[in-house]
């Protein structure tokens, strides 16, 4: 039996969903109950799907609720075209749909229907002249294999949906007890992250970025850490993946921006030299319709010069962004802030982004730097990236530099800036203040010349 995790029927309401005309949560559950009674009586197999539309809130925020409702209606129409008349499609609310297959020959048949639902959305949607690709995740539970209780069957499908999100976009998963345990851990961490925001458990560390020619402080990158009450200082790799699967990543991103601007004002007030700070933007945060206004408001609140900040985006965040990316870039740069393309070379459309978007800086992904002393092909790739970026008027930063040899190779191919543990790990704000007070820190010269 599926353990109790999260009750998907907690806010039941009668009738039909207004945007789609589909059965609401309560009506779907009633049909599920009746279908399972019949399946039990006839000795048949049934299946329930929980379907999540990826990043639907971003669509609503970017294009408005009316557009969002129209898209929900279109999604439901496409789903209905691949379902049987005997199947039930419902919408419990928000970004979710539910599907009931009241009779299938065997549990494996559910995967055929899941693939049909995914394929139904392959053709992009056109919104305000923009093509939008909609991705989904599907959780599947089987009657009677997983449970014979209708409410628990929905819970199992919901839990499997959470597990499918880990596999990537347009994936489905069948329920299993192992998924349930993993989903519980994910939900638990998400709750802990929300509490961490409320209790102010997050802190920022800053990693120096060094000018390759002068071996002096050029800028820094703000990196979040979680001061966990029992686990100590937790690196972002342990929790940002969970945060990015939910809306909480936007709240964390806003906290980071606010904290960076506040810290910059504190450094200025204390009289230390100014230096550019890089802030990472998640895909959800960059897609937010309020991003530009949020930046402008925070800059005004903390009375800091926008030229002291650089916003880093990855290729994946651009791929999944909604709305006018170029317009957003232009507005941010018109404020005076700079834009950087992070992890360059790991995506699919690097060259088109460099051509079409006004980046100020490109950061060579650490995967190319790590083997640069061992593989001549990585040297060639890094050299080509630097030459191309310079031709387009952009600066280049090499990430993940840990050895003197890596540094020497990057300098020999004209890399502008170096970032990595060779010079310094991420440090707290007090230590960073020391670096700001002494931009040509003796330790940096020692790292290269000794």
Secondary structure, DSSP 8 states (H G I E B T S, - for coil): -------TTTT---SB-TTT--B-HHHHHHHHHHHHHHHHHHT-EEEEEEEEETTHHHHHHHH-HHHHHHHHHHHHHHHHHHS-TTSEEEEEETTEEEEEEEEESSTTHHHHHHHHHHHHT-S-EEETTEEE---EEEEEEEETTT-S-HHHHHHHHHHHHHHHHHH-SSEEEE--HHHHHHHHHHHHHHHHHHHHHHTT-EEEEEEEEEETTT-SEEEEEEEEEEEETTTEEEEGGGTHHHHHTSTHHHHHHHHHHHHHHHHHHHHHHTT----EEEEE--HHHHH-TTHHHHHHHHHHHHT--GGGEEEEEEHHHHHT--S-HHHHHHHHHHHT-EEEEEEETSSS-HHHHHHHS--SEEEE-HHHHTTTTT-HHHHHHHHHHHHHHHHTT-EEEE----SHHHHHHHHHTT--EEESTTT---B-HHHHHHHHHTSS-HHHHHHHH-
